[in-house]
Amino acid sequence: MTRQARGSLHVVATPIGNLGDLSPRAVQTLAQADVVLCEDTRHTAQLMNHLGLHKPMESLHAHNEHARAPDLVAQLRAGAKLALVSDAGTPCLSDPGAHLVQAAHAAGVAVLSIPGPFAVATALAGSGLCPIPFAFWGFVAKKAGERRRDLHRQLQPGPDGPMTHAYYVPGRDLTDVLADIAAVAPGAQVCVARELTKVHEQFLVGTALEVVSRLVAEQLRGEAVVLVEVAAGAARNVDAGHDVVALVAAARAAGEPRKGALQRLAALTGRSRNDLYDLWLAAGPGAEEEP
């Protein structure tokens, strides 16, 4: 066998919290790699030190992947054995690596996937929500307007019944994201999965408003997987009167500022801000100023 035929790219899933979840095959692959490609070399160094492995590590992240891919493919074609990892979980799934994998396939280089932890699958298994079908949308948009438009477009039932939608959400954004979900899909079942595989692993299940009411300060750190199960018929025409009432009530209950809420709901439903203001007043006390 020629050295060129031995080059290979190994996509290695790493723990999302508990280091005991790293498989023996993953350890062996990292030990045999010529170079370990990391989303953050400092983070991966902690894992390598835990394993007692000392390997060259190079950064491969969202900002340099396209520029680095040609050189890495050349190394692979020359016989290098490269291991690709992300900070946690399975690479390429809302993490860097997909472009390099595509380039390796295009160059005829062997690509091997070493299975392991994936936060969404872990959350689905422990949530009690409908596991199939599900859609994974990655990280929610940072800008509120874009995020709400995405949620309104994405939170739909499946073709034959309920469907669960999965998102990665930074802890600091949990309250805002849950308020948006409450406005778009007020009746949907939600699960916030936190600290997965760690000592304080937790699943908070209920409607978005029920879950947000149970959040405390220490739960707004790190990252969470947010699952939203949309039942058949739950994603209705938001311009129907009873839906608008529910949207306004959800926005008020979530503590959303009146002015911003009315502006958002007017764009979402096509209803006038005067109509929405009347519904806002009917939903509870306060908000006495005119729109």
URCORNOR-V248413 format. One record per helix or strand of 2 or more residues. SS is the DSSP state (a for helix, b for strand). FROM is the first residue (numbers start at 1). TO is the last residue. If there is no record, write none. Layout:
ss=<SS	SS>
from=<FROM	FROM>
to=<TO	TO>
This chain:
ss=<a	b	a	a	b	a	b	a	b	a	b	a	b	a	b	a	b	b	a	a	b	a	a	a>
from=<3	8	19	24	35	41	56	65	81	98	110	119	134	144	163	171	189	202	208	217	223	241	258	273>
to=<6	12	21	32	38	51	59	77	84	106	114	127	139	154	170	184	194	206	214	219	230	253	269	282>
